[in-house]
């Protein structure tokens, strides 16, 4: 049957099945291990150097990740991100779930369904990059696109909006010189989270502050396998959750003359990823159930065979050694022979048990590798988990020292100097990570 004979309604299924067949070429969690270790340790340049380059270059995910790693070093390498935005233009689709919540999604050319927060962050990063290049009009255009995606004209209870993202958008408006727009987003953040009284206070400023500081915190979440026992075992065993790794530490900002800027903490990104998981469609679920079920059965059979084989080998070693020990005791009638025979028998049994246990560990580990969906889960890894915002209405003398419980960072100059001086800096704010990936 040719592709032209496939009914139009089945095209999405065919495309998803074809995509599933090409998963071997996609990056996995372990590919990011070295880069993630560098990033958590605060070495962004090395994280970019160790970034996996074997595949997916120019795709949505890697373009976003490398774009962010460049921007937090002050490098507006945004051409590939602009190309992504051009390709995705007019490709936004909407879906209303059974709970009447409105979701939007974008299918990229490589068949990745970008999350709502990832699409908005694409425009955030472009706005940030254009401001770094001094192209303030273009920066405002991208900020406006991001703002429109946060204010979709659908059900207020269902469309995607987020106070932390509104705060970042306010900083982007300040960068490109539109303080009135920044005030709107600061108020929106407070409206969604009334604990953010400081955002409401900042929005009351008729003029932008002389200096605005934005500290991006956290290395981004890690996907983890989160299987549950439910009445639908295939779907529940495929569950993934996201673990935020940032510690939301207390930080301080002090200028060269000892003037303190008080940083205020935003809400975290937990709801971005809750929304991301909730947005999966029934079509995806049904296809993945079939794929995962076959994979689970095949992998379990293989693992069971290996466990049986290694257990058999271990049993053979134990029995063989025991027989040899008994023969020595029987044929050599002496105290030394008895000692030697018992030692051989005991050592053989222990070795047999060791072989069996090692085979069991290897087989179950291999089974986990096959079934753990977090290993190959696709999402944009390098995004902040929260931010601190601080400001000063008085002149600031650089360098400004940023202190965290783990480090001191000297900020030599503002990131953008326009009508408002805006400084953006990133801190990993995470415990040292010994291992990332599987």
N, C-alpha and C positions, 0 to 999 in steps of 0.2 A: 504494500500500500504506500503510495506516495504521500508526502506531507500535504499536498493539495486535497487529498481525499479525507483527511482528518477533519471531523466536524469542528466548526469554529469554537464551540463551547468547550471542546476538549484541549484546545491549544495551551491554556495555562498549565494543565496537567502534564502534557508532553514536555513543555519547557522545563517544568520543575523536575521531571524525571531525568531529562538530559543533564540538567545541572547537577543532580545527585550523583550521576555517573562520573562526574569530573572532579569529585571531592579530593581525589588524591593529589591534585596539583595545588590545593589551597593551603595557606599557612595554618599551623596549629599552635597551641599554647606553648609547646616546647621550643618552637622556632623563635619565640620572643624572649626566651629565658635570659640571655646575656644582656639584651637591651633593657629589659625590665629591671634587672639587677642594677645596672648603671643609673637608671632613672630614679629608682628608690634611694640610691646613695647620693643623689643630687648632682650627678654628672650628666647633664643633658647632651652636651656635645658628644660624649662617648656613647650615650644611648642612641643617638642618631647614627654614629659610626657603626655600631653593632646591630643596627636595625636589619631585620631579615630582608634580603634582596633577591632570593632565589626565584620568587614568583609573585604574582599579583601586582607588579609594578604598574602604576598608572590607574589602578582600580580605585573605587571610592574609598574603601577602608584605609589602604596604605597611603593614599594621597592625603586624607584627613590627618592621619597619625604623624606623618613626616611634616606636614604643614604646621601642626601645633608645636612639634619639637623645634622647628625653626623659629617660629614666632616668639616663643618664650626666651629665645636667645637674641631677640631683636632683629631677626633676619626675615624680611617679608618675601619669602619664596612662595608666591601664591599663584603662579601661572597655571599649574596643574589643577589647583582648586577652582580657579576661574573656569577652566575647561570643563570640570565636573559640573559646575553650576550651569554652564551653557547647555551641556548635554541633558541635564535634568529639568531644564526650563519647560514648563507646561506639562510635566509628567506627574504632578501631584494628584493622587487619587484619594477618595474619601470612603470610609466604611463606617456604618452605624451598627453597633453590636446589639445583641438582644437586650442588653441593659440600657439601651438608648444612649450609649456613650459614643461620641464622635472620634474616630481615629483617622489620621491621614498617613499615607505611606507613599514612598517613591521607589519604583523598581529601577535599579541602575542598569546600564547596558550589559554588565556581567551577571545580571540576575540576582543581585543582592537587594533585599528589601530594607532600605535604610530606615532606621527608627526616626520618630518625630524629633527627638532631641538632637540626633545626629544631623538631620537636614538643617535644623535651625543653627546648629553650631557651625556648619559649613559657611553660612552667611555671616555669622559672628566673626569667624576667622578671616574671611575676606574683608570685612569692614575694618578689623584691626590691622590687617596687612596694608590696606590702602591708606589708612591714617599714618602708618609708619613711613609710607612712601610720599606722604604729603598730598595725596589725592583725596582731599576731604569731601568733595562732592560725591565721588564714587563710594567713599566710606559711608556716607549718609544714605546712599541708595541701598547698599547692602543691609544697613541697620534697619531701614524701612521694610525691606523684604522679610527680615527676621521678625520684626514686630508684627507684620501682617499674619505670619504663620502662628504667632502666639495669640492672635485675636480673631481667629476664624469665626465667621458669623453663624455659629451653630449653637447647640444647647450649651448654656453657661456651665452646666454641671458636667458636661462631657468632653468639651474640647481641651486640647493640651495647653496648659499655661503653668508657669512655675516662678516662684518668687526669686530664687537664686539667678535664674536666667534673666529675669527682669532687671535685677541689679547689674548684671554684666552688660546688658543692653544699655542701661543708663550710662555706664562708663564709656561705652562706644559712642553714644550721642555726645558726651562731653568731649571725647577725642576729636570728633569732626565738627565741633563748634555749635551744636544745637542743644543748648541747655534747656529750653522749653520742653523739648521732647524727652530729655533726661528726667525732668520733673514728673512727667506723666508716668514713666516706668517706675520711678521710685515710689510714687503713690500707689501704683498697681501692686508692687511688692508688699507694701504695708497692708493694703486691702486684703491680700491673700493670706498674710501672716501678720496678725496684729501685734506680735511680739517685736516686730521690726520698727519700733517707734523712732529709732535713729534715722531710718530711711525716710519716714514722714517728715522729721525735722529737717533733713537735708533738702527735701523737696520744697520746703518753705523758703529756701534761699532764693531771693529774686535774681541774684547774680550767681554764676558758678563760683565755687571755691577757687582760691588761688592755686591750690595744689590738691589733686585727687590721687589717692593711692589704692591700687587694686592688687591684692596678694592672692594668687590662685593656689589652693591647697589640695593635697592628695595626689596620688599617682594614678588614679582611676581604679575601678573595681576589678576583682578577679572573678571569673565565672567558676562556679563549683557545682558538682553533680549533687542533686538533691532529690533522690528517689523517695517515693512515698508508697505505702501499701494502700491501694484503693481498689474499687471494683473494676477499674480499667487498668490492668497492670502494665500494658505496653506504654500507654501515655504517661502514667505516673512514674514509671522507671526512667523516662526520658527527661524528667524535670531538671531544669537548671535554675540556680539562683545566683545572685550577684553579691559578693562580699566587699563592702567598702573597706579600704585599708588605711585611709587617713585617720589621724588621731585627734583632730580639731584642737590642737594645742593652743595655749596662750602665747601670743606673740607681741612684740613691741616694735615701734618705729621711733627713732630719735634722730634729729638732724645734727649737723656738725656743731651747733651752738647749744645742744642739749634740749631743744624744743621737742616735746613729745607729741606724736600724732597717735590718737587712740583708735586702733583697728577694731571694727565691729564684724562679728561672724555672721555669715548667711546660713540659711538652712542647707542641708546636704542634698546630694543627687539621688537619694534612695528612690524617690518617686519617679525619676526618669526611667529607672530600670524596672520598677514595678509596671509602669505603663508599657514599656518595651515588651515585657513578657505577656501582658494581657492582650496585646495588639495582634498576636498570632491568629491567623484566620483558621476556620474549620477546614478549609481546603488543604492548607499546609499540614494540619494535624493528621488528616486522613492519609495523606501520601506518606508522611513520616511514620505513621503507625505501621504501615505495610513494610516500608524499608527497614525500620528498626526491628520489627518482629522477625523478619527473615534473618537479619544480622544477629539478633540475640540467639535464635535457635542454632544457627551454624556455629557461632562462637562458643556457645555452651557445650555443644557436642564435641568440638575440638578440645576444649579445656578438659572436659570429662575424660576423653581418651588419653590425654597427656597425664592426667592425675592417675588414671588406672595403670598406665604404662610405668610411670616412675614408682608407684606403690609396688607394682610387681617386681621391678628391679630391686627395690629396697628389701622386699620380702625374700627374694632369692639370695641376696648377699647375706642377710641375717641367717637364713636356714643353712646356706653353704658353710658359713663360718662356724655355726654351731655344730654341724656334722663333722667338720675337720677337728674341732676341739674335742668332740666326743671320741673320735678315732684315736687321737693322740693319747687320751686318758686310758682308753681300752687296751691299746697295743703296747704302750710303754708304761709299765707298772712301777711308778716311782712318785715320790712327793713332788719333785720338780715337774714331771709330766702332767700331774694333776693341776698344778698351778698354771702351767703354760696352756693346757687345754681350756681351762676356765677363762683365762685371759683372752684367748683367741675367740671363744664363743661370745664372751661379753662384748668385746670390741666389734665383732661382726654385727651383733644385734644393734648396737648403738649406731654403727655406720649405716645399717639398713634403715633404721628410723630416720637418720639424718637425710638420706637420699629421698625417702618418701616425703618428708616435710619440705625439703627444698623443691621437689617437683610440684607439691601442692601450692607452695608460695608462688613459684614461677607461673603456674597455670592460672591461678586466680588473678595474679597481677596482669597477665596477658588478657584474660577475660575482661577485666576492668578497663584496660586500654581500648578494647574493641567496643565496649558498651557505654563508656563514660562520654556523654555528649558534650561536656564542658571542654574537652581537649580540642575539639575542632569547631567549637562554637564561634560564630562570626559576629563581631561587633567592633566598634571603634574603641581601641583600648586607651589611647592617650588623651584623656579629657580630665579636667579638674573635678573634684568631688564637692567642693564648696569654695567660698572665697571670703576674704576679709576686705572690708572697705574702710578707709580712713581719709580724712581731709583736713585741710588747714586754710583758714581765711587770711592768714598772715604769710609773709615771705618765708620760704624755707631755704636753708643753706645746705647744699649738697657737699660731700656725700651724706646720704641717710643710711643709718645702720638698722637693719632688720634682724631682730634676735628671735630665735626659736629655742626650745629646750635642747635641740641637737646642733644648732649652728648659728653662726653670725654671718650675715651677708652685707657687703658694702654696695649700696646703690649709688653709682657715680653721677647719674644724671637722669632727668625724666625720660620716659619712653616717647612721649609726644608733647611738644610745646606749641600750643595754638592759643585760642582764647582762654583755654584752661590747660594747665600743666598736669598731665596724667602720667603716672608711673605704674607699669604692670610688671610684676615679678612672680615667679613660681617657686614654691617650696614643696618638697615631697611629703613632709610631715607624716612619715610612716616609719614603723619599726624596720630595722635592717632585715632584709628578706634573704634567707639562705637558699631558697629554691623556688623557682617559678616554673610551672609546667610539669609534664609527666613524660 
